[in-house]
Amino acid sequence: MSEKLYTVAVLKAQTGKFDELVAVLEELAKETRQEAGALQYGFYRNQEEPNTILSFEEWQDADVESAHWKAPHLTLAIEKFKDILDGEPTIYKSHQII
């Protein structure tokens, strides 16, 4: 039996580019939520750092999440991130232990 995979990503927008980042993430979320095996996919604004967005994802298993990285809507978003993000996103992939 495959084990669910949980992903948390931290994305920080450049000054003045928060709304642009949200627009890219809205389209990304719309498409990703239709992927088979995407169980949860949401974005949240950090209260302490308002230019920072946290992504919380729940995937059926690691294979499904890995396939997501090849999806055209994600590769397009990654290309757009180059002009929007302040540095590389930090990504944590994990399995639930408790």
N, C-alpha and C positions, 0 to 999 in steps of 0.2 A: 504494500500500500504506500502511495506517495504521501509525503508530508507537506502540509501547507507552508508557503514561504511568505514572510512579511517583510516589506521594504519600507524604510523611512528615508526620505531625501530632504536635504536642507538646501533651499535655493535662495540666494540673496540678490535682489534687483539692484542695479546701479541707481544712483540718485536720479530721481525724475522718471524712472522707467518701470515703476511698480505696476501701473495700469496696463502697460504694454505686456508685461510678464503675465498678468492675470488673463489678458485676452488670449495669449498663446496657450496657457494652461486650460482655459475653458474649452477650447477646441480639442486639445489633447485628451482631456477627461471625457468629453463626449464620445470620441472615437474609441478610446481605451475601454470604456465601460461596456462596449459591444463585443469586445474580444472574449472568446471562449476561455474560461478559467480565471477571468478577472473578477474576483469576488467582492472586493472593496477598492475604491480608488478615489481619494479625496485630497483636497488641499486646504490648508489652514494658515491664517496669518498669525505670526508670532506677536504677542502683546508687548513684549519688551523691546523688540527690534522690528518696527513696522515695515521695513523693506525686506523682511525675511518671511518666506513661505515654507511650511513643512508639508511634505507629501506623505500620506499614510496609505499603504497598499497591502492588500491581501490577495494572494495568488493560490490557485489550486495546488500547484507544485512548482519546483524550480524549473522544470522544462518549459512550462507555460510562461513563466516570467522571463526566461531566457529568449523565447520566441518574440516576446513583446519588444525587445531591443531591436529587432529587425523590421518591425512594423513601419510602414511609410509615414504614418502620422507622428511616430516618435522620432524618427530620423529627421523629419522636417522641423519638429519642435527643437531638437538639439541644435540644428543649424541656426535657427532664430535666436536661441539662447546666447550665442556668441556675441551678439550686439546688445543683449539685455542684462545678462547676469554679471555680477561683481565677483568674478572668480569662478572656479569650478564648483559644481554642486557636491555636497558630501552625501554619500549614499551608504546606508546600512542595510544589509540583508540578513535575515534571522529566521529562526524557527522558535516557536513558542515552547517555553520550558515549564511555565506555571500557569 
